[in-house]
C-alpha cells in the first residue's frame, strides 16, 4: 500500500467528544429488529444489535512521541468492539507503519467520506460501487493512530464497496465518526457474507403481527386495490386475536386499523370479494410475562419473510429459511415459523401461499414434517423439557396429518384416475397480487371480440359481470402455477392443474414416510387426535364413508383408478388440543402410554385401519391412527410414481399430464427431489445422476430445466424465471442432501461449490448484493424476466438479502471442505478448480499437490518501479490464490477477482 505524505495539518480543535457517536452506545434505527427481554428469540446475538459488553474497547497510543492513552484525552468514553493494541517495537514518531500482525484502524468522518467516495467511484449513479463503475477504484483514508494525519490507500471494488456499506450501517446507527478496522474492508467474503446473514439479514427479515409489528407487516406493495387501509383478518375461532387486535385499533388510532373476522366456512366466492379489501391474515400470538412489570403481555409469534415486496410469511420459502436459521443457531425463530404453520392449518385449513387475504384458497409445496423434525432436534438445547417438547411435536404432527389428508389427498388436488397429486387451488378469477398489466396480453383478444376496451373488460371479468369459460380455465392453471411456487415457467404453461409433478408427489411421499416413522418411533405405534363433527356432523359422516371405503377396498385400490379416496373429513382435525397434549406429556414423565381401550382395540379390523370413537353429546370424535396406514399410502404412491413419472429410457423422472394421460417431455431439475424424499431406488439413482449432471449442471450450479425444454425465446415468447438459464436456491438445497443420501457426495460438493461461487462472485463484484435468483449460465444476478430480481435494487448496503438465498449460502458452506472454502474465498472459478469432465478436482480437496512458495503468489516490484507495493500474480497452482490467502497476511497479498488490497511501503 502506498504511503501518502500530506502537508502538516493546520492546528484545529479536535472533535467534541460528546459528538463522537461511535464512542457511545449505538441507537438502532426503527427498521432494525432489536432484541429485548419480551422477544421470544435467541439471546446470544447482542453484538449484532450493538449490545456489546464493555470489555471490548479501544485504547491505543499514536506513537512513542505521544504519551496520552487515547486520541484527545483520557476522559473520552471508549469505542466499543475494538480490540486493544500494544506496541511490538519502538519506532520514530514521524512514521506510522503498521504493527506486524495487527490490523490498521481508520478514523472516518461518516457523512463526508460517504459523499466523497460516491462522488469519485459511483460513476453510474446507482448508490453502489460495482465492477461496472468506471472510477479509479482507489480511495485514501486517515489512520486512527495519527488522528487522521497519516493517509493510506485502499484499492479495488470489493474493499471500496465494503467501505461504502460500513458507512451506511454507521449512518443507520446515527454515528458521525467511526474507527474502522482494516480487516473489515478486506474481510474474507465467505466470512463477511455469513456474518451478515447470521447477525443482520435474519433480523432484517423478521416480522411479528402484533402492536409493534403491524405497521411494517401491513405494508403490501402488491396491493393494487383502491382500499389501502391497513387491515387484519382474524379467524372465526380465534377469540384471543379478535380481542387483541380490536384493542390495538382502539389504543393506537393512528394505525387506522380495520379488524375483520372471517366466517367459519370460507368459500372461493367469499375470498374473491376480499380482493377489493385486501389485508394481512393473523398468525400466532403468545401470552408472555413482562419480567420488568410482572404483567402479562401479548406478542406475535415471530417469522421470517422472503424480502422485498414479499413482506409476509410464505409457504415453501419458510422451510428453507428455517434450515438456514438452524445453521445460524436461531432455533427459536425457526420454532416460531413451525408454530405459525400449525396456526394456518388449524384456522385457514392449509399452509398458505402466504398470509394475505388473496392467498386463502392457495397452498404451496409441503415441507412441514421435515421442518418439525429438523427444529425439534435443536429445541432441547434451548431448554425445552421432554414433556414440553412432546406437546410441541404433537401439535405439529396433528397439523401435518390434517394437511396431508384434507389438502393433498382430497379433491381437487388428488387425481381420482391416476392417483397422484396436482397443484390445483380452489380460487377463481384473476390472481389480484400480480402487476396491473400482467394479464393484458391474455385479455386483449377477448376485449376485442366483445367490442369494448381492455380496461372495461378487465373490470367486468374481475367483478363477475362477464362470463368467459375459457378464461376461467386459464386462471385455474395460472393459480396452480402460483401454488407450485414455480411462477412462472413454460413447464406449466396452460396445464399446471392437470400435471402430477415429480416434485409435489415426492413431497407427499416424504410426508407419509415421516409420519409412519414418527408414530412408530415416538408414539408407541399409535397416534391419537380429535376431529370436530362439523356442521350437521359433516366431518363425521365423511370419515365413516372414507373408513368403510378403505376397509372394503384396501388402501392401494382406493387410491387411483377411480377408487374413491377422499379424506376431506380431516378438515375438522383439532390441531390445538391441550387435553391430549397433556396425556402425552404425562407419558413422557413415566405415565401410561396413550392407547385405545381394550374394547376399542379388539374392535379393530385390518392392522392399517384407524380406530374411532364418537360419543354422544360431544362435538368431536376421537381417532387413533397407526403407522401401517401411512406405510401403505407411501407404498402406493411409490408404485404410482414409478408407473407414471419414471422414464426408464430417458433415465429421469418427469411430470404426467392427467388430462391427456401422457408423460410430459419437459426435463426438470426437480427430478432430484425423488432422491431427497427417498422414493427413488438405488438403481434409479445410479442411472439418473449422470444424466442429471449432463443436463442440469452448468457453471453456476443447477439450472431449472434444459434449453431444449424451454423452447425458443422471442418478443411473443419471453423468458420465464423458472426456466433455463435460471437457478434457484430451493433446487440447490434439496439436491445436495439428495445426492449425498445415495452416495454422490462428491457431486453434491461440486454443484454446491458452483452455486456458492455464483453467490460470492456477485457479492464481491456488486456491492454485497444477495438476490432472489441467478442466471447460472452467465453467472449473473442481472436478469431479464417478468418479475425482475428481488434484492438486486438497493442503495448503499444490503440489509436483509433474500430469505432462501441466505439459507442456501449457510447450508452450502457445510458441504465445503477446508480447501474448497479457501478456494471459494479467493474466488477460484469452478472450471479452474474442477477438471474438464467436471468429476474430479485438479488437486485433492484437503491437501495441496505441493507446498506452494511465495513466488507462486506475489511479484516483487521491478527495479525503478515508482511504487514499492507488492502485487498479486495469477501464477501458481490452480488453488494458488486460495492458499495464498491462507498463508500470507492480507497486507501482503489479497484475493483475486476485484477484492482489492491494501499496499504497504
C-alpha positions, 0 to 999 in steps of 0.5 A: 500500500502506498504511503501518502505524505500530506502537508502538516495539518493546520492546528484545529480543535479536535472533535467534541467528544460528546459528538463522537457517536461511535464512542457511545452506545449505538441507537438502532434505527426503527427498521432494525429488529432489536432484541429485548427481554419480551422477544421470544428469540435467541439471546446470544446475538447482542453484538449484532444489535450493538449490545456489546459488553464493555470489555471490548474497547479501544485504547491505543497510543499514536506513537512513542512521541505521544504519551496520552492513552487515547486520541484527545484525552483520557476522559473520552468514553471508549469505542466499543468492539475494538480490540486493544493494541500494544506496541511490538517495537519502538519506532520514530514518531514521524512514521506510522507503519503498521504493527506486524500482525495487527490490523490498521484502524481508520478514523472516518468522518461518516457523512463526508467520506460517504459523499466523497467516495460516491462522488469519485467511484459511483460513476453510474449513479446507482448508490453502489460501487460495482465492477461496472463503475468506471472510477479509479477504484482507489480511495485514501483514508486517515489512520486512527493512530495519527488522528487522521494525519497519516493517509493510506490507500485502499484499492479495488471494488470489493474493499471500496464497496465494503467501505461504502456499506460500513458507512451506511450501517454507521449512518443507520446507527446515527454515528458521525465518526467511526474507527474502522478496522482494516480487516473489515474492508478486506474481510474474507467474503465467505466470512463477511457474507455469513456474518451478515446473514447470521447477525443482520439479514435474519433480523432484517427479515423478521416480522411479528403481527402484533402492536409493534409489528403491524405497521411494517407487516401491513405494508403490501406493495402488491396491493393494487386495490383502491382500499389501502387501509391497513387491515387484519383478518382474524379467524372465526375461532380465534377469540384471543386475536379478535380481542387483541387486535380490536384493542390495538385499533382502539389504543393506537388510532393512528394505525387506522386499523380495520379488524375483520373476522372471517366466517367459519366456512370460507368459500372461493366466492367469499375470498374473491370479494376480499380482493377489493379489501385486501389485508394481512391474515393473523398468525400466532400470538403468545401470552408472555410475562413482562419480567420488568412489570410482572404483567402479562403481555401479548406478542406475535409469534415471530417469522421470517419473510422472503424480502422485498415486496414479499413482506409476509410469511410464505409457504415453501420459502419458510422451510428453507429459511428455517434450515438456514436459521438452524445453521445460524443457531436461531432455533427459536425463530425457526420454532416460531415459523413451525408454530405459525404453520400449525396456526394456518392449518388449524384456522385457514385449513392449509399452509398458505401461499402466504398470509394475505387475504388473496392467498386463502384458497392457495397452498404451496409445496409441503415441507412441514414434517421435515421442518418439525423434525429438523427444529425439534432436534435443536429445541432441547438445547434451548431448554425445552423439557421432554414433556414440553417438547412432546406437546410441541411435536404433537401439535405439529404432527396433528397439523401435518396429518390434517394437511396431508389428508384434507389438502393433498389427498382430497379433491381437487388436488388428488387425481381420482384416475391416476392417483397422484397429486396436482397443484390445483387451488380452489380460487377463481378469477384473476390472481389480484397480487400480480402487476396491473398489466400482467394479464393484458396480453391474455385479455386483449383478444377477448376485449376485442371480440366483445367490442369494448376496451381492455380496461372495461373488460378487465373490470367486468371479468374481475367483478363477475359481470362477464362470463368467459369459460375459457378464461376461467380455465386459464386462471385455474392453471395460472393459480396452480402455477402460483401454488407450485411456487414455480411462477412462472415457467413454460413447464406449466404453461396452460396445464399446471392443474392437470400435471402430477409433478415429480416434485409435489408427489415426492413431497407427499411421499416424504410426508407419509414416510415421516409420519409412519416413522414418527408414530412408530418411533415416538408414539408407541405405534399409535397416534391419537387426535380429535376431529370436530363433527362439523356442521350437521356432523359433516366431518363425521359422516365423511370419515365413516364413508372414507373408513368403510371405503378403505376397509372394503377396498384396501388402501392401494385400490382406493387410491387411483383408478377411480377408487374413491379416496377422499379424506376431506373429513380431516378438515375438522382435525383439532390441531390445538388440543391441550387435553391430549397434549397433556396425556402425552406429556404425562407419558413422557414423565413415566405415565401410561402410554396413550392407547385405545381401550381394550374394547376399542382395540379388539374392535379393530379390523385390518392392522392399517385401519384407524380406530374411532370413537364418537360419543354422544353429546360431544362435538368431536370424535376421537381417532387413533391412527397407526403407522401401517396406514401411512406405510401403505399410502407411501407404498402406493404412491411409490408404485404410482410414481414409478408407473407414471413419472419414471422414464426408464429410457430417458433415465429421469423422472418427469411430470404426467399430464392427467388430462391427456394421460401422457408423460410430459417431455419437459426435463426438470431439475426437480427430478432430484427431489425423488432422491431427497424424499427417498422414493427413488431406488438405488438403481434409479439413482445410479442411472439418473445422476449422470444424466442429471449432471449432463443436463442440469449442471452448468457453471453456476450450479443447477439450472431449472430445466434444459434449453431444449425444454424451454423452447425458443425465446422471442418478443411473443415468447419471453423468458420465464424465471423458472426456466433455463438459464435460471437457478434457484436456491430451493433446487440447490438445497434439496439436491445436495442432501439428495445426492449425498443420501445415495452416495454422490457426495462428491457431486453434491460438493461440486454443484454446491461449490458452483452455486456458492461461487455464483453467490460470492462472485456477485457479492464481491463484484456488486456491492454485497448484493444477495438476490432472489435468483441467478442466471447460472449460465452467465453467472449473473444476478442481472436478469431479464424476466417478468418479475425482475430480481428481488434484492438486486435494487438497493442503495448503499448496503444490503440489509436483509438479502433474500430469505432462501438465498441466505439459507442456501449460502449457510447450508452450502458452506457445510458441504465445503471442505477446508480447501474448497472454502479457501478456494471459494474465498479467493474466488477460484472459478469452478472450471479452474478448480474442477477438471474438464469432465467436471468429476474430479478436482485438479488437486485433492480437496484437503491437501495441496499437490505441493507446498506452494512458495511465495513466488507462486503468489506475489511479484516483487516490484521491478527495479525503478518501479515508482511504487514499492507495493507488492502485487498479486500474480495469477501464477501458481497452482490452480488453488494458488490464490486460495492458499495464498490467502491462507498463508500470507497476511492480507497486507501482503497479498489479497484475493483475486477477482476485484477484492482489492488490497491494501499496499504497504511501503 
